Amino acid sequence: MKVLVLNAGSSSLKCKLFVMPKGEVIYEKTIEHIGEKGSVIHNYHDALEALEIDFTQVDAIGHRVVHGGEEFSKSVLIDDTVIEKLKKLIPLAPLHNPANIEGIVTAQKKAPNTQQVAVFDTAFHATLPPKAFMYALPQELYTQHAIRRYGFHGTSHHYLMEEAARQLGKEVHKVNLVTLHLGNGASACVIKNGKSIDTSMGFTPLEGLVMGTRCGDIDAAIVIHLQRELGLSVDEVDTLLNKHAGLVGLCGENDMRTLLERNDKHATLAIEIMVRRIQKYIGAYMVLLEGDIDAVVFSGGIGERAGVIRQKVMENKMFQNIKMFVIKTEEELKIAQEVYALVEK
């Protein structure tokens, strides 16, 4: 079976074509600058044309969808009802879900007779218990407005769990891990007996670890202070916390390779803050596992390639007897596997 995996972003479209169940990649391409000034790729229809794929030879298409809310706890075959439900979830992911939906609708027009599947970043974290996903806010904010922790990077954490279990020689439902997806966006997940029981990202991907341009955990009153005392608008605060914070905010740089080459106090402090936050999460997750942890797994661009960061994180005495794995995440492969399993069934 040939499975095409599409990841539609706000101005890009990434694709990989797999032969399943082998998982062999026979084609891949990324289209960028969709709809941007001066680009010849004006929309997702142009992007799909630029892929140069014969869609009559594709058996199924898998779409990465960032936010499934509480509506979608697993991958689903896409129909009109699913698309309408995705549209209702746009307020939970206004930057991501519209692009995901546009990619789906365009692909349906391009390949109307091909089964298409939505695979959700949030689905792996659907196993979080209420004591993990609830915020200490008035109940009606959850019941009426769906404000809760959802978690993201789920496809990556799911893949890392399965690969770590394989390397450990353990059944997936018996494995206990802390998985770290460390890139420009970063998140931690604690997995107990093969299920996500807590994760660092929350209602949005802003919460948690220090990231390239996102602040991660901060005092919520800072937002109020920025608006009240500095006169920043809602959009200005949103841009500040998501695009001008994190490593960029601390030292003006979010490329870890450049940061590690620099020898100044701002770069050093930024790395120390990032590492300390990761250590705090690992320590907290060890408590949730009651010390019964099989391994800490590093992945993502920083997790896979920045050995000095891994060393700094794991040099804490509490972690010295814990196994450490470095696993290249394969989110597109995991999506293809989900599509294959669903379409075959």
N, C-alpha and C positions, 0 to 999 in steps of 0.2 A: 504493500500500500504506500502511495506517495502522499505525504502530509506536508502541506505548506504552512509554516508558522509566520504570522504577521504581527509585528509590534508597532502600532501606529502612535507616534508622539505628536506634539503640537505642530512640529514643522519637519518631521522625519518619518520614514517608514523603513523598518528593518525586516528582512525576510530570510528564512532558511527553508530549504526544501529537503525533507528527510525521506528515506526509504525505511519504512517500518515493517516489522518490529526491530530490524537490525540497528536502527538509529544512525544510519550512514547519511552524511550530509552530501548531497549531490549538486547543490547550488546555494549561493548566498549572496546577498547584495543589500546595501543601505542607500536609500534615497534621502538626501538632505535638502534643506532650504525650501520646503514645500510652502507655496504661497507667499514667499518673501519677495521683496522688491528686487527686480532684476533676474529672478529665477525663471527658467523655462518650465519648471514644474509648478503649475498653478493650483493644483488640487490633488486629491487622492486618486482620482481617475487617471490623471497624468502619471502619478507615481506608480500605479499598478501597470500601466502601459510600459513605463521605463524599466520594469523588472524583466521584461522580455521572457515571460514564462507562458508556455502553452497551457492554459487553464483546463483544457479538455483532458489533459493527462494527469491532472491533480485529483486525487480521490477524496480528500478532505482538507479543510482549512481551519487552523487553530488561531484564535485571536487572544492576545494578552489584554485583559481588562483590569485596570488598576483597582477599582472599588466595586465590590459586590454587596456591600452593606450586610444587613442580616438576611436579605432576600436570597442570596446565593452562597451556600456553604460548600459547594462542589462545582465542578465543571458541568456545563449544560449545552445541549444542542440548541442552536439559535433559531428562534422563530419570531414572528411579529410580537408575540406576548413578551418574550424575553427582551426585545429591543425597547418596548414601551416601559418595562420595569427599569431598564438601564437608564433611560431618560429621566425617570423619577429620582434616580440616585445621583444625578449631576451635581446637586448642591453639596454632596459629600466629597466630591472630587472635581471641582469646576475646571481645573487646569488639565485633567487627564481624561476623564470619561467622555467628554464631547469628541475628542480626537479618536478615542477607541471606537465610539459608536459610528463616527464617519467612516472609519476604516472598514468596519463590518458592513455597513450599508453599501459602500462602494464595491466591496468584494462580492456581495450578493448579486449586484447588477452585472459584474464581470463574469461570475460563475454561478448562475441561478440554479443550476441542477446539482451543485456540489454541497455536501453536508458541511456545515460550519459550526464550530464549537467555541464557546467563550470559556477562558481559563482565567481565574481571578487571583490577583495578588493577595487578597484578603482571605481566601478560602481556607488555607492551611491553618489559620489562626481561629477558625470557627470553633475549635475545641477549647478555647479559653473559658474557664469558669467565670460566673458573675463576679466573684471576689477579685478576679484579675481584670475583667474588662469594664467594670463599673467605675465611674469617677464619683468622688464624694460631693455630688451636686444634688439639687432637688430632683426627686424621682421623675417629675413630669418632663424634665429636659431629656431624659432617656426615652420615656414612653411616648412622648409627643414629637420629639425632634431627633431621636436616634443618636443622641450624643453619648458616645461610649468609646472605648478603645477597640480598634479594629485590627491594627497591625498591618504591615506591608512586607514586600520582598518574600511573600509566602512561597512562591514557586521555587525561589532559590533555597530557602531554608528546608523545604521539603526534599529537594534534590540532595542537598548536603547531608541530611539525615539518612537517606537511603544509601548514599555512597559511603558514609562513615560506618554505618551498620555492616555493610559488605566488607570493609577493610578490617573491622573489629571481629568479623566472623560471628556476629550476633543477629538474631531475628530482629526485624525493625520494631516490633511491638515490645521489645525488651530493652531497647537502647535509651540511655539517658545522656543528653548532650547539652552543651552551650554552643550554638552556632553563631558566627560573626560574619555578616555580610558587610565588608568594609570597602567602600568606594567613595565617590563624591557624595552619594547618598549612603547612609550606613545604618544598620540595625542589628540588634542582638535578639536571640530567641533561646528560650529554655525549653527543652524537649524531655518529657518524662514518659517512659514506656511508649515511645513512638508518637507522642502527641504534643503539640505546642500548648504549653500551659501559661506562658507569659512572653511578652515581647516588648521591645523598647519603644517602637513607634506606636502612636495611639490613634486618636480621632483623625489625625492627618499624619503624613510622613515627617512632620516638623519635630515631633517629640523624640526624646531619647538621647542618642549619642551625639557628640560633636561631629558635624559633617563638613563637607567642602565649603558650602555657602549657607547651611542651616545651623541654627544655634543649638538645637536639641533642648534638653530640659532647662527651663528658666522659671523664675518666679512670675506667675501670671500677672501680678500687679505691675510688672514692668510695662506691659502693654498699656495698662491704664495710665501709667505715668507718662509714657511717650505721647499719648493722645492729649492728656490734660495739661501737662507742663510744657511739652515741646510743640504742641499744636499739630502733630502728625495726623493725617487722615487714616481711615481704615486701610486703604490700599497702600499707603506709604509704609505703615507698620508691617503689613503683609510682605511687601517687597524687602524691607529691611531684614526681617527675621528669616526669610527664605532665600534671599539672593545676596545679601551683603553681610551676613553674620558668619558663624562657624570659623573655619580656618582663615577665610578671606577677611572676615572682620577683625580677627586677632592680629594678623600679620600681613594682610594684603595678597596672600597667595594660597591657592588650594591644590596646586600640583605637588604631591608628596615628594616626587623626585627632586624638585627645586627646593622644597622646604628642608630636606635632609642635607642638601649641599650648602645651604646657607649657614652662616656661623654668627648669627646675631641673636640678641635676647628675645626679640619678638617671635621669631621662628621657633626658637627653643621652647618658649613658654607655650606657644600654640600646640606643639607636639605633646608637651607635658600635660596640658589640660585634656587633650583628646585621649591620651593613654590612660590618664587617671579615671576618666569617665568610663572607659571600657572596663577597667579593673573593677570599678564599683558595681557595674552590672554583672560581671562574672561572679563576684563575691556574693551579691544578692541572690543570684540564681543558684549558687551552690547551697545556699540556705534552703531554697525551695525544693532542691533535690535531696536535702538532708545529708549532703556530702557524698551521696551515691552518684558519682559522675564518671562516665566512661571516657570522655574526651572533650576538649575545646577545639572547635573547628574554625579555621580562618579561611575566608574566601573574599571575592571581589578584588578590584584592582590593587588596593592597598594591602588587603589581607593575603593575597597570593604573592605579590612581588616585593613588598617592603619588609624584608626579613628583620631589619633593625626595629621596626614597630612591633612585630611579633615578639621579639626578644624582650623589649621594654615591658610589654604587657605581661608576659609570663614570668618575668624575673621576681615577681612578688612571691614571698616565701609560701603563702597559702597554696600557690598553684604549682609548686615545683614537682610534685608527684603525680600530676595530671598529664595524661597523654595529650599531645597536640598534633592535629592533622592540618595540612594545607591542601585544600581541594579546590580545583577550578570549577566554579559553578557553571552549570549548563542549563540555564533557564529555558532556552528554546527546545532543548531535548526533552526536558520534563513536560513542557506544553505538548510536544508531539506525542509523548507517551500517554498523556491524558486523553488526547484526541483519539489516538488509536484504540485505547481501551474502551472509550465510550462508543465510538462508531462500530467497532467489532461487536460489542454487546447488543 
